[in-house]
Amino acid sequence: MHTSNYWIGHFKINASIKRVNWNLRPVITPEEVKVILPSLQAWQLGETSDGKNLIAASTEYADKMDAPDYVEAVKLFIKEEQKHGNNLGMYLDAIGQPRIKKDWGDSLFRKVRYLNTSMEIWTLAVIVVESTAQIFYQSLKDATNCGLLKEICTDILIDEAYHITFQTERLAMIYERKNSFSQSWRKQVYRYFFYATSTLVWLAHKQIFKAGGNTYESYKRKMEYKYIKTIKMITNTQEIQWDY
């Protein structure tokens, strides 16, 4: 497990690494654009959140836990997500397609975030969304032969792997502080949340998931694996000496 200072260092170093060659010209067919465009626009919008509600929740949590460095780590995490949105936006610009300002999935998620002040729910939600994002961006990468888009997706996929670890470590810390009864029912709640959220994401973006070679059954298996991996990391925390 890593400290908040470790994650601050990681995000700062990662911000200096440039994995996308913007000198590449986007090469994509009209048919490929038709398949990927609605989802590409929706995820670009979702990645551009200012994160103010997450920052507020993390600040409240950090004050209770006397862990001020955690807020800085969260801010750098949000900045990295915004980089994804900026890169996707630049790609939309490059292929002559508009950036959208509203999407039903993004609007729903933003409303939930606005109402939520629990760091536990925040962290769980981010883990699930980042887990679906891994499958989404791999599908987007596989759905076309565009080299520039593939580089953008690869960059995001590298970042997302670390994001999931960052968030899962925090959820493990929150879980470890619960009593045995609270821990027992939380595992089922987490499972249902994984299932419900991932199903919504599939319904919203099944066209691109399928274009990337997924069926609903294979998508569900991948999300089940991600859930099991998350729960295993969370529940194996009892002997860990936490260092904020």
C-alpha positions as CSV (number, residue, x, y, z in Angstrom):
1,M,0.0,0.0,0.0
2,H,1.2,3.5,-0.8
3,T,1.0,6.8,1.1
4,S,-0.6,10.0,-0.3
5,N,2.9,11.4,-0.7
6,Y,3.8,8.5,-2.9
7,W,0.7,9.2,-5.1
8,I,1.6,12.9,-5.3
9,G,5.0,12.0,-6.6
10,H,3.5,9.5,-9.1
11,F,1.0,11.9,-10.5
12,K,3.6,14.7,-10.9
13,I,6.1,12.4,-12.7
14,N,3.4,10.9,-14.9
15,A,2.3,14.4,-15.9
16,S,5.7,15.0,-17.4
17,I,5.5,11.9,-19.6
18,K,4.2,12.5,-23.2
19,R,2.9,9.4,-24.8
20,V,0.8,10.9,-27.6
21,N,2.5,12.1,-30.9
22,W,0.3,15.0,-32.0
23,N,2.2,15.2,-35.2
24,L,0.3,12.1,-36.4
25,R,-2.6,12.8,-38.7
26,P,-5.9,11.1,-37.7
27,V,-6.7,8.5,-40.3
28,I,-10.3,7.2,-39.7
29,T,-13.1,6.2,-42.0
30,P,-16.6,7.7,-42.0
31,E,-17.9,4.3,-41.0
32,E,-15.6,4.1,-38.0
33,V,-16.5,7.7,-37.0
34,K,-20.2,6.8,-37.1
35,V,-19.6,3.9,-34.7
36,I,-17.4,5.6,-32.2
37,L,-18.6,9.3,-32.2
38,P,-21.5,9.3,-29.7
39,S,-19.5,7.4,-27.1
40,L,-16.3,9.3,-27.8
41,Q,-18.2,12.6,-27.3
42,A,-19.9,11.4,-24.1
43,W,-16.7,10.2,-22.5
44,Q,-14.8,13.3,-23.5
45,L,-17.4,15.4,-21.7
46,G,-17.3,13.1,-18.6
47,E,-13.5,13.4,-18.4
48,T,-13.6,17.2,-18.2
49,S,-15.3,17.5,-14.8
50,D,-13.8,20.1,-12.5
51,G,-14.0,17.7,-9.6
52,K,-15.1,20.2,-7.1
53,N,-17.5,17.9,-5.3
54,L,-14.9,15.2,-5.1
55,I,-12.4,17.7,-3.7
56,A,-15.0,18.8,-1.2
57,A,-15.6,15.3,-0.1
58,S,-11.9,14.4,0.1
59,T,-11.2,17.6,2.1
60,E,-13.9,16.7,4.7
61,Y,-12.5,13.2,4.9
62,A,-8.9,14.3,5.1
63,D,-9.8,16.8,7.9
64,K,-11.4,13.9,9.9
65,M,-8.4,11.6,9.3
66,D,-5.7,14.3,9.7
67,A,-4.4,13.5,6.2
68,P,-4.0,16.8,4.4
69,D,-1.7,15.3,1.7
70,Y,-4.6,13.1,0.5
71,V,-6.4,16.2,-0.9
72,E,-3.4,17.2,-3.0
73,A,-3.2,13.6,-4.3
74,V,-6.9,13.8,-5.3
75,K,-6.4,17.1,-7.0
76,L,-3.6,15.6,-9.1
77,F,-5.8,12.6,-9.9
78,I,-8.5,14.9,-11.2
79,K,-6.0,16.9,-13.2
80,E,-4.9,13.6,-14.9
81,E,-8.5,12.8,-15.7
82,Q,-8.9,16.3,-17.2
83,K,-5.9,15.5,-19.4
84,H,-7.8,12.6,-20.8
85,G,-10.7,14.9,-21.6
86,N,-8.5,17.4,-23.2
87,N,-6.8,14.8,-25.4
88,L,-10.1,13.3,-26.5
89,G,-11.3,16.9,-27.3
90,M,-8.3,17.6,-29.4
91,Y,-8.9,14.4,-31.3
92,L,-12.6,15.4,-31.9
93,D,-11.3,18.8,-33.2
94,A,-8.8,17.0,-35.4
95,I,-11.5,14.9,-37.1
96,G,-13.8,17.8,-37.5
97,Q,-16.4,16.7,-35.0
98,P,-18.0,18.8,-32.2
99,R,-17.5,18.5,-28.5
100,I,-20.9,18.1,-26.8
101,K,-22.0,20.0,-23.7
102,K,-24.6,17.6,-22.4
103,D,-25.1,13.8,-22.2
104,W,-27.7,11.9,-20.2
105,G,-25.2,9.5,-18.6
106,D,-22.8,12.3,-17.7
107,S,-25.7,14.4,-16.3
108,L,-26.9,11.5,-14.2
109,F,-23.5,10.9,-12.8
110,R,-23.0,14.6,-12.0
111,K,-26.3,14.7,-10.1
112,V,-25.2,11.7,-8.0
113,R,-21.9,13.3,-7.4
114,Y,-23.5,16.6,-6.4
115,L,-25.7,14.8,-3.8
116,N,-22.9,12.6,-2.4
117,T,-20.5,13.7,0.4
118,S,-19.4,10.2,1.5
119,M,-15.8,9.4,0.7
120,E,-16.6,5.7,0.7
121,I,-19.3,6.0,-2.0
122,W,-17.2,8.5,-4.0
123,T,-14.3,6.1,-4.0
124,L,-16.4,3.0,-4.9
125,A,-18.1,4.9,-7.7
126,V,-14.8,6.0,-9.2
127,I,-13.4,2.4,-9.0
128,V,-16.4,1.1,-10.9
129,V,-16.3,3.8,-13.5
130,E,-12.5,3.5,-14.0
131,S,-13.0,-0.3,-14.3
132,T,-15.5,0.2,-17.1
133,A,-13.3,2.8,-18.6
134,Q,-10.5,0.2,-19.0
135,I,-12.8,-1.9,-21.1
136,F,-14.2,1.1,-23.0
137,Y,-10.8,2.6,-24.0
138,Q,-9.5,-0.8,-25.0
139,S,-12.7,-1.2,-27.2
140,L,-12.2,2.3,-28.6
141,K,-8.6,1.4,-29.4
142,D,-9.6,-1.8,-31.2
143,A,-12.6,-0.3,-33.0
144,T,-10.5,1.7,-35.6
145,N,-7.1,1.6,-37.3
146,C,-6.3,5.2,-36.4
147,G,-2.8,5.4,-35.0
148,L,-3.4,8.7,-33.2
149,L,-6.5,7.5,-31.5
150,K,-4.7,4.3,-30.5
151,E,-2.0,6.3,-28.8
152,I,-4.5,8.4,-27.0
153,C,-6.3,5.3,-25.7
154,T,-3.0,3.7,-24.7
155,D,-2.1,6.7,-22.7
156,I,-5.4,6.7,-20.9
157,L,-5.2,2.9,-20.2
158,I,-1.8,3.3,-18.6
159,D,-3.2,6.1,-16.4
160,E,-6.4,4.2,-15.5
161,A,-4.5,1.2,-14.1
162,Y,-2.8,3.5,-11.6
163,H,-6.1,5.3,-10.9
164,I,-7.8,2.1,-9.9
165,T,-5.0,1.2,-7.5
166,F,-5.0,4.7,-6.0
167,Q,-8.8,4.5,-5.3
168,T,-8.8,0.9,-4.2
169,E,-6.1,1.5,-1.7
170,R,-8.2,4.3,-0.2
171,L,-11.4,2.2,-0.2
172,A,-9.4,-0.6,1.6
173,M,-8.4,1.9,4.2
174,I,-12.0,3.0,4.7
175,Y,-13.3,-0.6,4.8
176,E,-10.6,-1.7,7.3
177,R,-11.9,0.8,9.8
178,K,-15.4,-0.7,9.8
179,N,-16.5,-3.3,12.3
180,S,-17.0,-6.9,11.3
181,F,-20.8,-6.5,10.8
182,S,-20.4,-3.5,8.6
183,Q,-17.7,-5.2,6.6
184,S,-19.9,-8.3,6.0
185,W,-22.8,-6.4,4.3
186,R,-20.6,-4.0,2.5
187,K,-19.1,-6.7,0.2
188,Q,-22.6,-7.4,-1.1
189,V,-23.4,-3.7,-1.5
190,Y,-20.2,-3.2,-3.4
191,R,-21.1,-6.2,-5.7
192,Y,-24.6,-4.8,-6.5
193,F,-23.1,-1.4,-7.2
194,F,-20.5,-2.9,-9.6
195,Y,-23.3,-4.8,-11.4
196,A,-25.8,-1.9,-11.6
197,T,-23.2,0.7,-12.7
198,S,-21.5,-1.5,-15.2
199,T,-24.8,-2.5,-16.7
200,L,-25.8,1.1,-17.2
201,V,-22.4,1.8,-18.9
202,W,-22.9,-1.2,-21.2
203,L,-26.4,0.0,-22.2
204,A,-25.1,3.5,-22.9
205,H,-22.1,2.4,-25.0
206,K,-22.7,-1.1,-26.2
207,Q,-22.1,-0.1,-29.8
208,I,-18.5,0.7,-29.1
209,F,-18.0,-2.2,-26.8
210,K,-19.2,-4.5,-29.5
211,A,-17.1,-2.8,-32.1
212,G,-14.1,-3.5,-29.9
213,G,-14.9,-7.2,-29.9
214,N,-17.0,-7.6,-26.7
215,T,-20.2,-9.3,-26.2
216,Y,-22.4,-8.6,-23.1
217,E,-21.3,-11.9,-21.6
218,S,-17.6,-11.2,-22.1
219,Y,-18.1,-7.7,-20.8
220,K,-19.8,-9.0,-17.6
221,R,-17.0,-11.6,-17.1
222,K,-14.4,-8.8,-17.3
223,M,-16.3,-6.7,-14.8
224,E,-16.8,-9.7,-12.5
225,Y,-13.0,-10.2,-12.6
226,K,-12.4,-6.6,-11.7
227,Y,-14.9,-6.8,-8.8
228,I,-13.2,-9.9,-7.4
229,K,-9.8,-8.2,-7.7
230,T,-11.1,-5.1,-6.0
231,I,-12.7,-7.1,-3.1
232,K,-9.6,-9.2,-2.6
233,M,-7.5,-6.1,-2.2
234,I,-10.0,-4.5,0.1
235,T,-10.5,-7.4,2.4
236,N,-6.9,-8.4,2.7
237,T,-6.2,-5.3,4.7
238,Q,-6.5,-6.4,8.3
239,E,-2.8,-6.9,8.9
240,I,-1.7,-3.7,7.1
241,Q,-0.2,-0.9,9.1
242,W,-1.6,2.1,7.4
243,D,0.6,5.1,6.6
244,Y,-1.3,8.1,5.4
